[in-house]
Amino acid sequence: MMRWLECRIPPPLVGLTCAALMAALTWWRGGWPPPPAVQWPLWLLAGLAVLLDGGAVLAFVRRHTTVNPLTPQRSSVLVVSGFYRLSRNPMYLGMLCLLLAWAWWLQPWPALLGPLLFVLWLNRFQIAPEERALLALFGEDYAAYCRRVRRWC
């Protein structure tokens, strides 16, 4: 059911769509809020996002494997070092941190629907098909990695 959506929409586009929906929900509820008085969680999340995304992409580039999330079957190496020791999806975790930072800035609780939608979409239409492709490519090495490392964190 709906397999045609699997690995079709780039995760950054899913994230931007969720961010736009969050902004629309905030606007609909009465306009843009002022920035929160306590901003350190926002900057902490944004900084963590940059670290996770940058480190994960760098790990892929160093190992000469594809960073294109639409073609996981083209992966040439199983990357299990760096942030990949802590999460099987540090790039997506970084995007989630950005959405949470955006939700913190927007403040109204409906903004949290964006990160939730992002996680649900990615789990179903991006991560599950990626995992099937990586299991087909790397077999027991990938299965053992999945047993050792959690999907998100």
N, CA, C and O atoms as a GROMACS GRO file, in nm:
protein
  612
    1MET      N    1   0.083  -0.118   0.000
    1MET     CA    2   0.000   0.000   0.000
    1MET      C    3   0.088   0.124   0.000
    1MET      O    4   0.170   0.142   0.090
    2MET      N    5   0.072   0.208  -0.098
    2MET     CA    6   0.142   0.334  -0.113
    2MET      C    7   0.294   0.317  -0.123
    2MET      O    8   0.369   0.409  -0.089
    3ARG      N    9   0.340   0.202  -0.169
    3ARG     CA   10   0.484   0.178  -0.186
    3ARG      C   11   0.544   0.273  -0.289
    3ARG      O   12   0.664   0.297  -0.288
    4TRP      N   13   0.461   0.326  -0.377
    4TRP     CA   14   0.512   0.417  -0.480
    4TRP      C   15   0.570   0.544  -0.419
    4TRP      O   16   0.645   0.614  -0.486
    5LEU      N   17   0.537   0.575  -0.294
    5LEU     CA   18   0.592   0.693  -0.227
    5LEU      C   19   0.728   0.667  -0.162
    5LEU      O   20   0.796   0.760  -0.120
    6GLU      N   21   0.768   0.540  -0.155
    6GLU     CA   22   0.891   0.505  -0.086
    6GLU      C   23   1.013   0.560  -0.160
    6GLU      O   24   1.030   0.539  -0.280
    7CYS      N   25   1.096   0.631  -0.086
    7CYS     CA   26   1.221   0.691  -0.138
    7CYS      C   27   1.196   0.777  -0.262
    7CYS      O   28   1.277   0.777  -0.354
    8ARG      N   29   1.085   0.849  -0.265
    8ARG     CA   30   1.051   0.935  -0.378
    8ARG      C   31   1.068   1.084  -0.348
    8ARG      O   32   1.102   1.162  -0.436
    9ILE      N   33   1.045   1.123  -0.223
    9ILE     CA   34   1.052   1.264  -0.187
    9ILE      C   35   1.176   1.284  -0.100
    9ILE      O   36   1.187   1.221   0.006
   10PRO      N   37   1.268   1.369  -0.140
   10PRO     CA   38   1.390   1.388  -0.061
   10PRO      C   39   1.356   1.433   0.082
   10PRO      O   40   1.275   1.524   0.100
   11PRO      N   41   1.417   1.371   0.182
   11PRO     CA   42   1.388   1.408   0.321
   11PRO      C   43   1.402   1.558   0.351
   11PRO      O   44   1.322   1.610   0.429
   12PRO      N   45   1.500   1.631   0.293
   12PRO     CA   46   1.500   1.775   0.319
   12PRO      C   47   1.372   1.845   0.272
   12PRO      O   48   1.327   1.940   0.334
   13LEU      N   49   1.315   1.798   0.162
   13LEU     CA   50   1.189   1.855   0.113
   13LEU      C   51   1.074   1.820   0.208
   13LEU      O   52   0.986   1.903   0.231
   14VAL      N   53   1.075   1.700   0.263
   14VAL     CA   54   0.975   1.662   0.363
   14VAL      C   55   0.988   1.755   0.484
   14VAL      O   56   0.889   1.803   0.537
   15GLY      N   57   1.113   1.779   0.527
   15GLY     CA   58   1.137   1.867   0.641
   15GLY      C   59   1.091   2.010   0.615
   15GLY      O   60   1.030   2.072   0.701
   16LEU      N   61   1.121   2.062   0.496
   16LEU     CA   62   1.078   2.198   0.461
   16LEU      C   63   0.926   2.207   0.455
   16LEU      O   64   0.867   2.307   0.496
   17THR      N   65   0.863   2.104   0.405
   17THR     CA   66   0.716   2.102   0.400
   17THR      C   67   0.658   2.103   0.541
   17THR      O   68   0.562   2.175   0.569
   18CYS      N   69   0.716   2.023   0.629
   18CYS     CA   70   0.670   2.021   0.768
   18CYS      C   71   0.693   2.158   0.834
   18CYS      O   72   0.607   2.205   0.909
   19ALA      N   73   0.807   2.221   0.805
   19ALA     CA   74   0.836   2.354   0.862
   19ALA      C   75   0.734   2.457   0.812
   19ALA      O   76   0.690   2.542   0.889
   20ALA      N   77   0.698   2.448   0.685
   20ALA     CA   78   0.598   2.540   0.630
   20ALA      C   79   0.461   2.517   0.694
   20ALA      O   80   0.389   2.612   0.724
   21LEU      N   81   0.426   2.390   0.714
   21LEU     CA   82   0.299   2.359   0.780
   21LEU      C   83   0.298   2.411   0.924
   21LEU      O   84   0.196   2.460   0.973
   22MET      N   85   0.412   2.400   0.991
   22MET     CA   86   0.422   2.451   1.128
   22MET      C   87   0.400   2.602   1.129
   22MET      O   88   0.330   2.655   1.215
   23ALA      N   89   0.462   2.672   1.033
   23ALA     CA   90   0.446   2.817   1.024
   23ALA      C   91   0.301   2.853   0.994
   23ALA      O   92   0.247   2.948   1.050
   24ALA      N   93   0.239   2.777   0.904
   24ALA     CA   94   0.099   2.804   0.870
   24ALA      C   95   0.008   2.784   0.991
   24ALA      O   96  -0.083   2.863   1.014
   25LEU      N   97   0.032   2.678   1.067
   25LEU     CA   98  -0.047   2.654   1.188
   25LEU      C   99  -0.031   2.768   1.288
   25LEU      O  100  -0.128   2.810   1.351
   26THR      N  101   0.091   2.818   1.300
   26THR     CA  102   0.118   2.928   1.393
   26THR      C  103   0.048   3.055   1.345
   26THR      O  104  -0.015   3.125   1.424
   27TRP      N  105   0.058   3.084   1.217
   27TRP     CA  106  -0.006   3.202   1.161
   27TRP      C  107  -0.157   3.193   1.177
   27TRP      O  108  -0.222   3.291   1.213
   28TRP      N  109  -0.212   3.075   1.151
   28TRP     CA  110  -0.356   3.053   1.159
   28TRP      C  111  -0.407   3.075   1.301
   28TRP      O  112  -0.519   3.120   1.322
   29ARG      N  113  -0.322   3.042   1.398
   29ARG     CA  114  -0.362   3.058   1.539
   29ARG      C  115  -0.348   3.201   1.588
   29ARG      O  116  -0.380   3.230   1.703
   30GLY      N  117  -0.302   3.292   1.503
   30GLY     CA  118  -0.298   3.431   1.548
   30GLY      C  119  -0.170   3.506   1.518
   30GLY      O  120  -0.138   3.602   1.588
   31GLY      N  121  -0.099   3.465   1.419
   31GLY     CA  122   0.019   3.541   1.380
   31GLY      C  123   0.148   3.486   1.437
   31GLY      O  124   0.148   3.388   1.512
   32TRP      N  125   0.256   3.551   1.401
   32TRP     CA  126   0.388   3.507   1.442
   32TRP      C  127   0.413   3.546   1.587
   32TRP      O  128   0.386   3.660   1.626
   33PRO      N  129   0.465   3.455   1.666
   33PRO     CA  130   0.499   3.490   1.804
   33PRO      C  131   0.635   3.561   1.807
   33PRO      O  132   0.715   3.545   1.715
   34PRO      N  133   0.660   3.636   1.911
   34PRO     CA  134   0.795   3.690   1.927
   34PRO      C  135   0.890   3.576   1.961
   34PRO      O  136   0.845   3.471   2.009
   35PRO      N  137   1.020   3.593   1.938
   35PRO     CA  138   1.113   3.488   1.978
   35PRO      C  139   1.100   3.461   2.128
   35PRO      O  140   1.073   3.553   2.206
   36PRO      N  141   1.120   3.337   2.170
   36PRO     CA  142   1.104   3.305   2.311
   36PRO      C  143   1.208   3.376   2.397
   36PRO      O  144   1.318   3.407   2.350
   37ALA      N  145   1.172   3.401   2.522
   37ALA     CA  146   1.263   3.467   2.614
   37ALA      C  147   1.386   3.380   2.639
   37ALA      O  148   1.497   3.432   2.653
   38VAL      N  149   1.366   3.252   2.645
   38VAL     CA  150   1.477   3.159   2.667
   38VAL      C  151   1.511   3.094   2.533
   38VAL      O  152   1.438   3.008   2.484
   39GLN      N  153   1.621   3.137   2.474
   39GLN     CA  154   1.656   3.088   2.341
   39GLN      C  155   1.761   2.978   2.340
   39GLN      O  156   1.786   2.920   2.234
   40TRP      N  157   1.824   2.949   2.452
   40TRP     CA  158   1.933   2.853   2.447
   40TRP      C  159   1.892   2.715   2.395
   40TRP      O  160   1.972   2.653   2.326
   41PRO      N  161   1.771   2.662   2.424
   41PRO     CA  162   1.736   2.532   2.366
   41PRO      C  163   1.728   2.537   2.213
   41PRO      O  164   1.765   2.442   2.145
   42LEU      N  165   1.679   2.648   2.162
   42LEU     CA  166   1.670   2.665   2.017
   42LEU      C  167   1.810   2.656   1.954
   42LEU      O  168   1.829   2.583   1.857
   43TRP      N  169   1.905   2.729   2.010
   43TRP     CA  170   2.041   2.730   1.955
   43TRP      C  171   2.112   2.598   1.980
   43TRP      O  172   2.192   2.554   1.897
   44LEU      N  173   2.084   2.534   2.092
   44LEU     CA  174   2.142   2.402   2.119
   44LEU      C  175   2.094   2.301   2.016
   44LEU      O  176   2.174   2.224   1.961
   45LEU      N  177   1.965   2.300   1.989
   45LEU     CA  178   1.909   2.208   1.888
   45LEU      C  179   1.962   2.238   1.748
   45LEU      O  180   1.996   2.146   1.674
   46ALA      N  181   1.970   2.365   1.714
   46ALA     CA  182   2.021   2.403   1.581
   46ALA      C  183   2.168   2.364   1.567
   46ALA      O  184   2.210   2.314   1.462
   47GLY      N  185   2.246   2.387   1.671
   47GLY     CA  186   2.388   2.348   1.668
   47GLY      C  187   2.405   2.198   1.657
   47GLY      O  188   2.490   2.149   1.582
   48LEU      N  189   2.324   2.124   1.732
   48LEU     CA  190   2.329   1.978   1.725
   48LEU      C  191   2.291   1.931   1.585
   48LEU      O  192   2.350   1.836   1.533
   49ALA      N  193   2.194   1.995   1.524
   49ALA     CA  194   2.152   1.960   1.388
   49ALA      C  195   2.268   1.977   1.289
   49ALA      O  196   2.292   1.890   1.206
   50VAL      N  197   2.337   2.089   1.299
   50VAL     CA  198   2.450   2.114   1.209
   50VAL      C  199   2.560   2.009   1.230
   50VAL      O  200   2.616   1.958   1.133
   51LEU      N  201   2.589   1.977   1.355
   51LEU     CA  202   2.690   1.875   1.385
   51LEU      C  203   2.651   1.739   1.329
   51LEU      O  204   2.731   1.672   1.264
   52LEU      N  205   2.527   1.698   1.355
   52LEU     CA  206   2.481   1.568   1.309
   52LEU      C  207   2.480   1.559   1.157
   52LEU      O  208   2.534   1.464   1.099
   53ASP      N  209   2.419   1.656   1.093
   53ASP     CA  210   2.409   1.653   0.946
   53ASP      C  211   2.547   1.662   0.881
   53ASP      O  212   2.580   1.585   0.791
   54GLY      N  213   2.626   1.757   0.927
   54GLY     CA  214   2.760   1.774   0.870
   54GLY      C  215   2.848   1.652   0.891
   54GLY      O  216   2.916   1.607   0.799
   55GLY      N  217   2.848   1.599   1.014
   55GLY     CA  218   2.930   1.481   1.043
   55GLY      C  219   2.887   1.359   0.966
   55GLY      O  220   2.970   1.281   0.921
   56ALA      N  221   2.756   1.341   0.950
   56ALA     CA  222   2.704   1.226   0.878
   56ALA      C  223   2.737   1.234   0.728
   56ALA      O  224   2.780   1.135   0.669
   57VAL      N  225   2.719   1.349   0.670
   57VAL     CA  226   2.752   1.366   0.528
   57VAL      C  227   2.902   1.346   0.508
   57VAL      O  228   2.944   1.280   0.412
   58LEU      N  229   2.982   1.403   0.596
   58LEU     CA  230   3.128   1.388   0.586
   58LEU      C  231   3.169   1.241   0.593
   58LEU      O  232   3.258   1.198   0.520
   59ALA      N  233   3.104   1.164   0.680
   59ALA     CA  234   3.135   1.021   0.690
   59ALA      C  235   3.105   0.949   0.559
   59ALA      O  236   3.182   0.862   0.517
   60PHE      N  237   2.995   0.984   0.493
   60PHE     CA  238   2.961   0.923   0.365
   60PHE      C  239   3.062   0.963   0.257
   60PHE      O  240   3.106   0.879   0.178
   61VAL      N  241   3.098   1.090   0.254
   61VAL     CA  242   3.192   1.138   0.154
   61VAL      C  243   3.328   1.071   0.172
   61VAL      O  244   3.391   1.030   0.074
   62ARG      N  245   3.373   1.060   0.296
   62ARG     CA  246   3.503   0.996   0.323
   62ARG      C  247   3.504   0.849   0.282
   62ARG      O  248   3.608   0.797   0.242
   63ARG      N  249   3.390   0.784   0.292
   63ARG     CA  250   3.383   0.642   0.257
   63ARG      C  251   3.345   0.621   0.110
   63ARG      O  252   3.332   0.507   0.065
   64HIS      N  253   3.326   0.729   0.036
   64HIS     CA  254   3.295   0.724  -0.108
   64HIS      C  255   3.168   0.644  -0.137
   64HIS      O  256   3.166   0.558  -0.224
   65THR      N  257   3.063   0.674  -0.062
   65THR     CA  258   2.934   0.611  -0.087
   65THR      C  259   2.830   0.720  -0.109
   65THR      O  260   2.854   0.837  -0.077
   66THR      N  261   2.718   0.683  -0.161
   66THR     CA  262   2.616   0.780  -0.199
   66THR      C  263   2.549   0.845  -0.077
   66THR      O  264   2.524   0.779   0.024
   67VAL      N  265   2.522   0.973  -0.088
   67VAL     CA  266   2.444   1.044   0.014
   67VAL      C  267   2.302   1.069  -0.037
   67VAL      O  268   2.221   1.131   0.032
   68ASN      N  269   2.272   1.021  -0.155
   68ASN     CA  270   2.140   1.039  -0.214
   68ASN      C  271   2.039   0.946  -0.147
   68ASN      O  272   2.047   0.825  -0.164
   69PRO      N  273   1.944   1.002  -0.071
   69PRO     CA  274   1.849   0.917   0.000
   69PRO      C  275   1.745   0.851  -0.092
   69PRO      O  276   1.670   0.764  -0.048
   70LEU      N  277   1.741   0.892  -0.217
   70LEU     CA  278   1.644   0.834  -0.310
   70LEU      C  279   1.695   0.707  -0.375
   70LEU      O  280   1.619   0.635  -0.440
   71THR      N  281   1.825   0.678  -0.358
   71THR     CA  282   1.883   0.558  -0.418
   71THR      C  283   1.968   0.481  -0.316
   71THR      O  284   2.089   0.468  -0.335
   72PRO      N  285   1.908   0.430  -0.209
   72PRO     CA  286   1.987   0.357  -0.109
   72PRO      C  287   2.050   0.230  -0.165
   72PRO      O  288   2.150   0.182  -0.111
   73GLN      N  289   1.994   0.176  -0.271
   73GLN     CA  290   2.049   0.054  -0.331
   73GLN      C  291   2.185   0.078  -0.397
   73GLN      O  292   2.254  -0.017  -0.432
   74ARG      N  293   2.223   0.204  -0.413
   74ARG     CA  294   2.354   0.237  -0.471
   74ARG      C  295   2.463   0.251  -0.365
   74ARG      O  296   2.576   0.287  -0.397
   75SER      N  297   2.430   0.224  -0.242
   75SER     CA  298   2.530   0.233  -0.134
   75SER      C  299   2.641   0.133  -0.162
   75SER      O  300   2.614   0.018  -0.196
   76SER      N  301   2.764   0.177  -0.147
   76SER     CA  302   2.877   0.090  -0.174
   76SER      C  303   2.947   0.043  -0.047
   76SER      O  304   3.022  -0.055  -0.048
   77VAL      N  305   2.922   0.114   0.064
   77VAL     CA  306   2.988   0.083   0.190
   77VAL      C  307   2.887   0.102   0.302
   77VAL      O  308   2.804   0.193   0.297
   78LEU      N  309   2.894   0.018   0.402
   78LEU     CA  310   2.812   0.032   0.522
   78LEU      C  311   2.888   0.122   0.619
   78LEU      O  312   2.991   0.082   0.672
   79VAL      N  313   2.837   0.242   0.642
   79VAL     CA  314   2.903   0.338   0.732
   79VAL      C  315   2.850   0.315   0.873
   79VAL      O  316   2.730   0.329   0.899
   80VAL      N  317   2.941   0.280   0.964
   80VAL     CA  318   2.902   0.251   1.103
   80VAL      C  319   2.989   0.326   1.203
   80VAL      O  320   2.987   0.295   1.322
   81SER      N  321   3.064   0.424   1.156
   81SER     CA  322   3.153   0.499   1.246
   81SER      C  323   3.100   0.641   1.263
   81SER      O  324   3.002   0.681   1.200
   82GLY      N  325   3.165   0.717   1.350
   82GLY     CA  326   3.123   0.854   1.376
   82GLY      C  327   2.986   0.854   1.442
   82GLY      O  328   2.960   0.774   1.532
   83PHE      N  329   2.900   0.945   1.398
   83PHE     CA  330   2.766   0.953   1.456
   83PHE      C  331   2.684   0.828   1.429
   83PHE      O  332   2.584   0.803   1.496
   84TYR      N  333   2.725   0.749   1.330
   84TYR     CA  334   2.654   0.626   1.298
   84TYR      C  335   2.673   0.518   1.404
   84TYR      O  336   2.608   0.414   1.398
   85ARG      N  337   2.761   0.541   1.502
   85ARG     CA  338   2.772   0.451   1.616
   85ARG      C  339   2.658   0.475   1.715
   85ARG      O  340   2.626   0.388   1.796
   86LEU      N  341   2.597   0.595   1.708
   86LEU     CA  342   2.493   0.634   1.802
   86LEU      C  343   2.353   0.626   1.743
   86LEU      O  344   2.256   0.604   1.815
   87SER      N  345   2.342   0.645   1.612
   87SER     CA  346   2.214   0.648   1.544
   87SER      C  347   2.230   0.593   1.403
   87SER      O  348   2.330   0.622   1.337
   88ARG      N  349   2.134   0.515   1.358
   88ARG     CA  350   2.141   0.467   1.220
   88ARG      C  351   2.102   0.577   1.121
   88ARG      O  352   2.124   0.562   1.000
   89ASN      N  353   2.045   0.686   1.171
   89ASN     CA  354   1.998   0.793   1.083
   89ASN      C  355   2.034   0.931   1.137
   89ASN      O  356   1.945   1.012   1.162
   90PRO      N  357   2.162   0.960   1.156
   90PRO     CA  358   2.197   1.091   1.213
   90PRO      C  359   2.160   1.209   1.123
   90PRO      O  360   2.134   1.318   1.174
   91MET      N  361   2.156   1.190   0.992
   91MET     CA  362   2.114   1.301   0.905
   91MET      C  363   1.968   1.337   0.932
   91MET      O  364   1.933   1.454   0.943
   92TYR      N  365   1.883   1.235   0.942
   92TYR     CA  366   1.742   1.260   0.969
   92TYR      C  367   1.722   1.312   1.111
   92TYR      O  368   1.634   1.394   1.136
   93LEU      N  369   1.804   1.264   1.203
   93LEU     CA  370   1.799   1.314   1.341
   93LEU      C  371   1.836   1.462   1.344
   93LEU      O  372   1.777   1.539   1.420
   94GLY      N  373   1.933   1.502   1.263
   94GLY     CA  374   1.969   1.643   1.253
   94GLY      C  375   1.854   1.727   1.198
   94GLY      O  376   1.827   1.836   1.248
   95MET      N  377   1.787   1.675   1.096
   95MET     CA  378   1.672   1.747   1.041
   95MET      C  379   1.560   1.759   1.145
   95MET      O  380   1.494   1.862   1.153
   96LEU      N  381   1.541   1.653   1.223
   96LEU     CA  382   1.441   1.657   1.330
   96LEU      C  383   1.478   1.763   1.434
   96LEU      O  384   1.391   1.835   1.482
   97CYS      N  385   1.606   1.773   1.467
   97CYS     CA  386   1.650   1.877   1.562
   97CYS      C  387   1.620   2.016   1.508
   97CYS      O  388   1.580   2.104   1.584
   98LEU      N  389   1.639   2.037   1.378
   98LEU     CA  390   1.606   2.167   1.319
   98LEU      C  391   1.456   2.196   1.330
   98LEU      O  392   1.416   2.308   1.362
   99LEU      N  393   1.374   2.096   1.305
   99LEU     CA  394   1.229   2.115   1.318
   99LEU      C  395   1.190   2.143   1.463
   99LEU      O  396   1.100   2.223   1.488
  100LEU      N  397   1.256   2.077   1.557
  100LEU     CA  398   1.226   2.104   1.698
  100LEU      C  399   1.270   2.244   1.738
  100LEU      O  400   1.203   2.310   1.817
  101ALA      N  401   1.383   2.290   1.683
  101ALA     CA  402   1.427   2.428   1.709
  101ALA      C  403   1.325   2.526   1.652
  101ALA      O  404   1.293   2.627   1.715
  102TRP      N  405   1.276   2.498   1.533
  102TRP     CA  406   1.174   2.583   1.469
  102TRP      C  407   1.047   2.584   1.554
  102TRP      O  408   0.985   2.689   1.572
  103ALA      N  409   1.008   2.467   1.605
  103ALA     CA  410   0.889   2.458   1.691
  103ALA      C  411   0.911   2.540   1.819
  103ALA      O  412   0.818   2.604   1.868
  104TRP      N  413   1.033   2.536   1.873
  104TRP     CA  414   1.063   2.613   1.993
  104TRP      C  415   1.045   2.762   1.964
  104TRP      O  416   0.990   2.836   2.046
  105TRP      N  417   1.091   2.806   1.848
  105TRP     CA  418   1.078   2.948   1.813
  105TRP      C  419   0.931   2.985   1.791
  105TRP      O  420   0.887   3.092   1.835
  106LEU      N  421   0.857   2.899   1.725
  106LEU     CA  422   0.717   2.927   1.697
  106LEU      C  423   0.631   2.924   1.823
  106LEU      O  424   0.533   2.999   1.834
  107GLN      N  425   0.666   2.840   1.917
  107GLN     CA  426   0.605   2.829   2.050
  107GLN      C  427   0.470   2.760   2.060
  107GLN      O  428   0.459   2.672   2.145
  108PRO      N  429   0.369   2.790   1.985
  108PRO     CA  430   0.241   2.722   2.011
  108PRO      C  431   0.256   2.571   1.995
  108PRO      O  432   0.328   2.524   1.907
  109TRP      N  433   0.188   2.496   2.081
  109TRP     CA  434   0.202   2.351   2.079
  109TRP      C  435   0.166   2.287   1.946
  109TRP      O  436   0.223   2.183   1.914
  110PRO      N  437   0.074   2.342   1.864
  110PRO     CA  438   0.046   2.275   1.736
  110PRO      C  439   0.170   2.267   1.645
  110PRO      O  440   0.174   2.184   1.554
  111ALA      N  441   0.269   2.352   1.669
  111ALA     CA  442   0.391   2.346   1.589
  111ALA      C  443   0.462   2.212   1.608
  111ALA      O  444   0.539   2.170   1.522
  112LEU      N  445   0.437   2.143   1.719
  112LEU     CA  446   0.499   2.012   1.741
  112LEU      C  447   0.443   1.904   1.650
  112LEU      O  448   0.499   1.795   1.642
  113LEU      N  449   0.334   1.933   1.582
  113LEU     CA  450   0.280   1.838   1.485
  113LEU      C  451   0.376   1.820   1.366
  113LEU      O  452   0.380   1.713   1.305
  114GLY      N  453   0.453   1.924   1.334
  114GLY     CA  454   0.549   1.916   1.223
  114GLY      C  455   0.656   1.811   1.247
  114GLY      O  456   0.674   1.722   1.163
  115PRO      N  457   0.729   1.817   1.360
  115PRO     CA  458   0.828   1.712   1.387
  115PRO      C  459   0.766   1.572   1.394
  115PRO      O  460   0.827   1.474   1.350
  116LEU      N  461   0.646   1.563   1.451
  116LEU     CA  462   0.579   1.433   1.458
  116LEU      C  463   0.550   1.380   1.318
  116LEU      O  464   0.576   1.263   1.289
  117LEU      N  465   0.495   1.464   1.232
  117LEU     CA  466   0.466   1.424   1.094
  117LEU      C  467   0.595   1.384   1.022
  117LEU      O  468   0.596   1.286   0.948
  118PHE      N  469   0.702   1.458   1.043
  118PHE     CA  470   0.832   1.429   0.982
  118PHE      C  471   0.879   1.288   1.021
  118PHE      O  472   0.919   1.210   0.934
  119VAL      N  473   0.874   1.256   1.150
  119VAL     CA  474   0.919   1.125   1.198
  119VAL      C  475   0.831   1.014   1.140
  119VAL      O  476   0.882   0.912   1.093
  120LEU      N  477   0.701   1.034   1.142
  120LEU     CA  478   0.610   0.932   1.089
  120LEU      C  479   0.633   0.908   0.940
  120LEU      O  480   0.638   0.794   0.894
  121TRP      N  481   0.646   1.017   0.865
  121TRP     CA  482   0.669   1.004   0.720
  121TRP      C  483   0.801   0.932   0.692
  121TRP      O  484   0.806   0.837   0.614
  122LEU      N  485   0.908   0.979   0.757
  122LEU     CA  486   1.038   0.918   0.732
  122LEU      C  487   1.043   0.772   0.772
  122LEU      O  488   1.099   0.689   0.700
  123ASN      N  489   0.985   0.738   0.887
  123ASN     CA  490   0.985   0.598   0.929
  123ASN      C  491   0.919   0.509   0.824
  123ASN      O  492   0.967   0.400   0.795
  124ARG      N  493   0.808   0.556   0.768
  124ARG     CA  494   0.732   0.472   0.674
  124ARG      C  495   0.785   0.478   0.531
  124ARG      O  496   0.801   0.374   0.467
  125PHE      N  497   0.811   0.598   0.481
  125PHE     CA  498   0.840   0.612   0.338
  125PHE      C  499   0.988   0.629   0.304
  125PHE      O  500   1.023   0.628   0.186
  126GLN      N  501   1.074   0.646   0.403
  126GLN     CA  502   1.216   0.662   0.374
  126GLN      C  503   1.301   0.558   0.445
  126GLN      O  504   1.376   0.484   0.381
  127ILE      N  505   1.289   0.550   0.576
  127ILE     CA  506   1.379   0.465   0.652
  127ILE      C  507   1.350   0.316   0.630
  127ILE      O  508   1.443   0.238   0.609
  128ALA      N  509   1.224   0.276   0.633
  128ALA     CA  510   1.191   0.134   0.613
  128ALA      C  511   1.241   0.083   0.477
  128ALA      O  512   1.301  -0.025   0.472
  129PRO      N  513   1.219   0.156   0.366
  129PRO     CA  514   1.273   0.106   0.238
  129PRO      C  515   1.426   0.111   0.233
  129PRO      O  516   1.489   0.024   0.172
  130GLU      N  517   1.486   0.212   0.297
  130GLU     CA  518   1.632   0.215   0.304
  130GLU      C  519   1.685   0.092   0.376
  130GLU      O  520   1.782   0.031   0.333
  131GLU      N  521   1.620   0.058   0.486
  131GLU     CA  522   1.665  -0.058   0.564
  131GLU      C  523   1.653  -0.188   0.484
  131GLU      O  524   1.740  -0.274   0.492
  132ARG      N  525   1.546  -0.200   0.408
  132ARG     CA  526   1.531  -0.320   0.322
  132ARG      C  527   1.644  -0.326   0.219
  132ARG      O  528   1.701  -0.432   0.196
  133ALA      N  529   1.675  -0.210   0.157
  133ALA     CA  530   1.780  -0.206   0.056
  133ALA      C  531   1.916  -0.238   0.117
  133ALA      O  532   1.995  -0.311   0.058
  134LEU      N  533   1.945  -0.182   0.234
  134LEU     CA  534   2.074  -0.205   0.298
  134LEU      C  535   2.087  -0.349   0.347
  134LEU      O  536   2.196  -0.406   0.342
  135LEU      N  537   1.978  -0.408   0.393
  135LEU     CA  538   1.981  -0.548   0.433
  135LEU      C  539   2.008  -0.638   0.312
  135LEU      O  540   2.083  -0.736   0.322
  136ALA      N  541   1.948  -0.604   0.198
  136ALA     CA  542   1.973  -0.682   0.076
  136ALA      C  543   2.119  -0.667   0.031
  136ALA      O  544   2.178  -0.763  -0.020
  137LEU      N  545   2.176  -0.549   0.049
  137LEU     CA  546   2.314  -0.525   0.006
  137LEU      C  547   2.418  -0.583   0.102
  137LEU      O  548   2.515  -0.645   0.058
  138PHE      N  549   2.397  -0.564   0.232
  138PHE     CA  550   2.502  -0.594   0.329
  138PHE      C  551   2.469  -0.711   0.422
  138PHE      O  552   2.551  -0.749   0.505
  139GLY      N  553   2.351  -0.768   0.408
  139GLY     CA  554   2.314  -0.890   0.479
  139GLY      C  555   2.334  -0.885   0.630
  139GLY      O  556   2.288  -0.792   0.697
  140GLU      N  557   2.403  -0.987   0.682
  140GLU     CA  558   2.419  -1.003   0.826
  140GLU      C  559   2.496  -0.887   0.889
  140GLU      O  560   2.472  -0.855   1.005
  141ASP      N  561   2.588  -0.825   0.817
  141ASP     CA  562   2.660  -0.709   0.872
  141ASP      C  563   2.562  -0.597   0.907
  141ASP      O  564   2.573  -0.534   1.012
  142TYR      N  565   2.466  -0.574   0.818
  142TYR     CA  566   2.368  -0.470   0.845
  142TYR      C  567   2.271  -0.513   0.955
  142TYR      O  568   2.234  -0.432   1.040
  143ALA      N  569   2.230  -0.639   0.955
  143ALA     CA  570   2.140  -0.689   1.059
  143ALA      C  571   2.205  -0.676   1.196
  143ALA      O  572   2.138  -0.638   1.292
  144ALA      N  573   2.333  -0.708   1.207
  144ALA     CA  574   2.404  -0.695   1.335
  144ALA      C  575   2.413  -0.549   1.376
  144ALA      O  576   2.398  -0.516   1.494
  145TYR      N  577   2.438  -0.462   1.280
  145TYR     CA  578   2.444  -0.318   1.307
  145TYR      C  579   2.308  -0.269   1.360
  145TYR      O  580   2.304  -0.191   1.454
  146CYS      N  581   2.200  -0.315   1.300
  146CYS     CA  582   2.066  -0.277   1.346
  146CYS      C  583   2.039  -0.325   1.488
  146CYS      O  584   1.969  -0.258   1.564
  147ARG      N  585   2.093  -0.439   1.524
  147ARG     CA  586   2.074  -0.488   1.660
  147ARG      C  587   2.154  -0.405   1.762
  147ARG      O  588   2.113  -0.393   1.877
  148ARG      N  589   2.265  -0.349   1.718
  148ARG     CA  590   2.353  -0.270   1.805
  148ARG      C  591   2.312  -0.125   1.819
  148ARG      O  592   2.326  -0.066   1.926
  149VAL      N  593   2.260  -0.066   1.711
  149VAL     CA  594   2.237   0.078   1.705
  149VAL      C  595   2.089   0.105   1.677
  149VAL      O  596   2.028   0.043   1.590
  150ARG      N  597   2.034   0.198   1.753
  150ARG     CA  598   1.891   0.232   1.738
  150ARG      C  599   1.867   0.312   1.611
  150ARG      O  600   1.959   0.373   1.556
  151ARG      N  601   1.743   0.312   1.565
  151ARG     CA  602   1.706   0.381   1.442
  151ARG      C  603   1.725   0.532   1.453
  151ARG      O  604   1.781   0.593   1.362
  152TRP      N  605   1.680   0.593   1.560
  152TRP     CA  606   1.687   0.739   1.574
  152TRP      C  607   1.798   0.777   1.671
  152TRP      O  608   1.894   0.844   1.632
  153CYS      N  609   1.787   0.737   1.796
  153CYS     CA  610   1.894   0.767   1.893
  153CYS      C  611   1.878   0.682   2.017
  153CYS      O  612   1.958   0.692   2.110
   0.00000   0.00000   0.00000
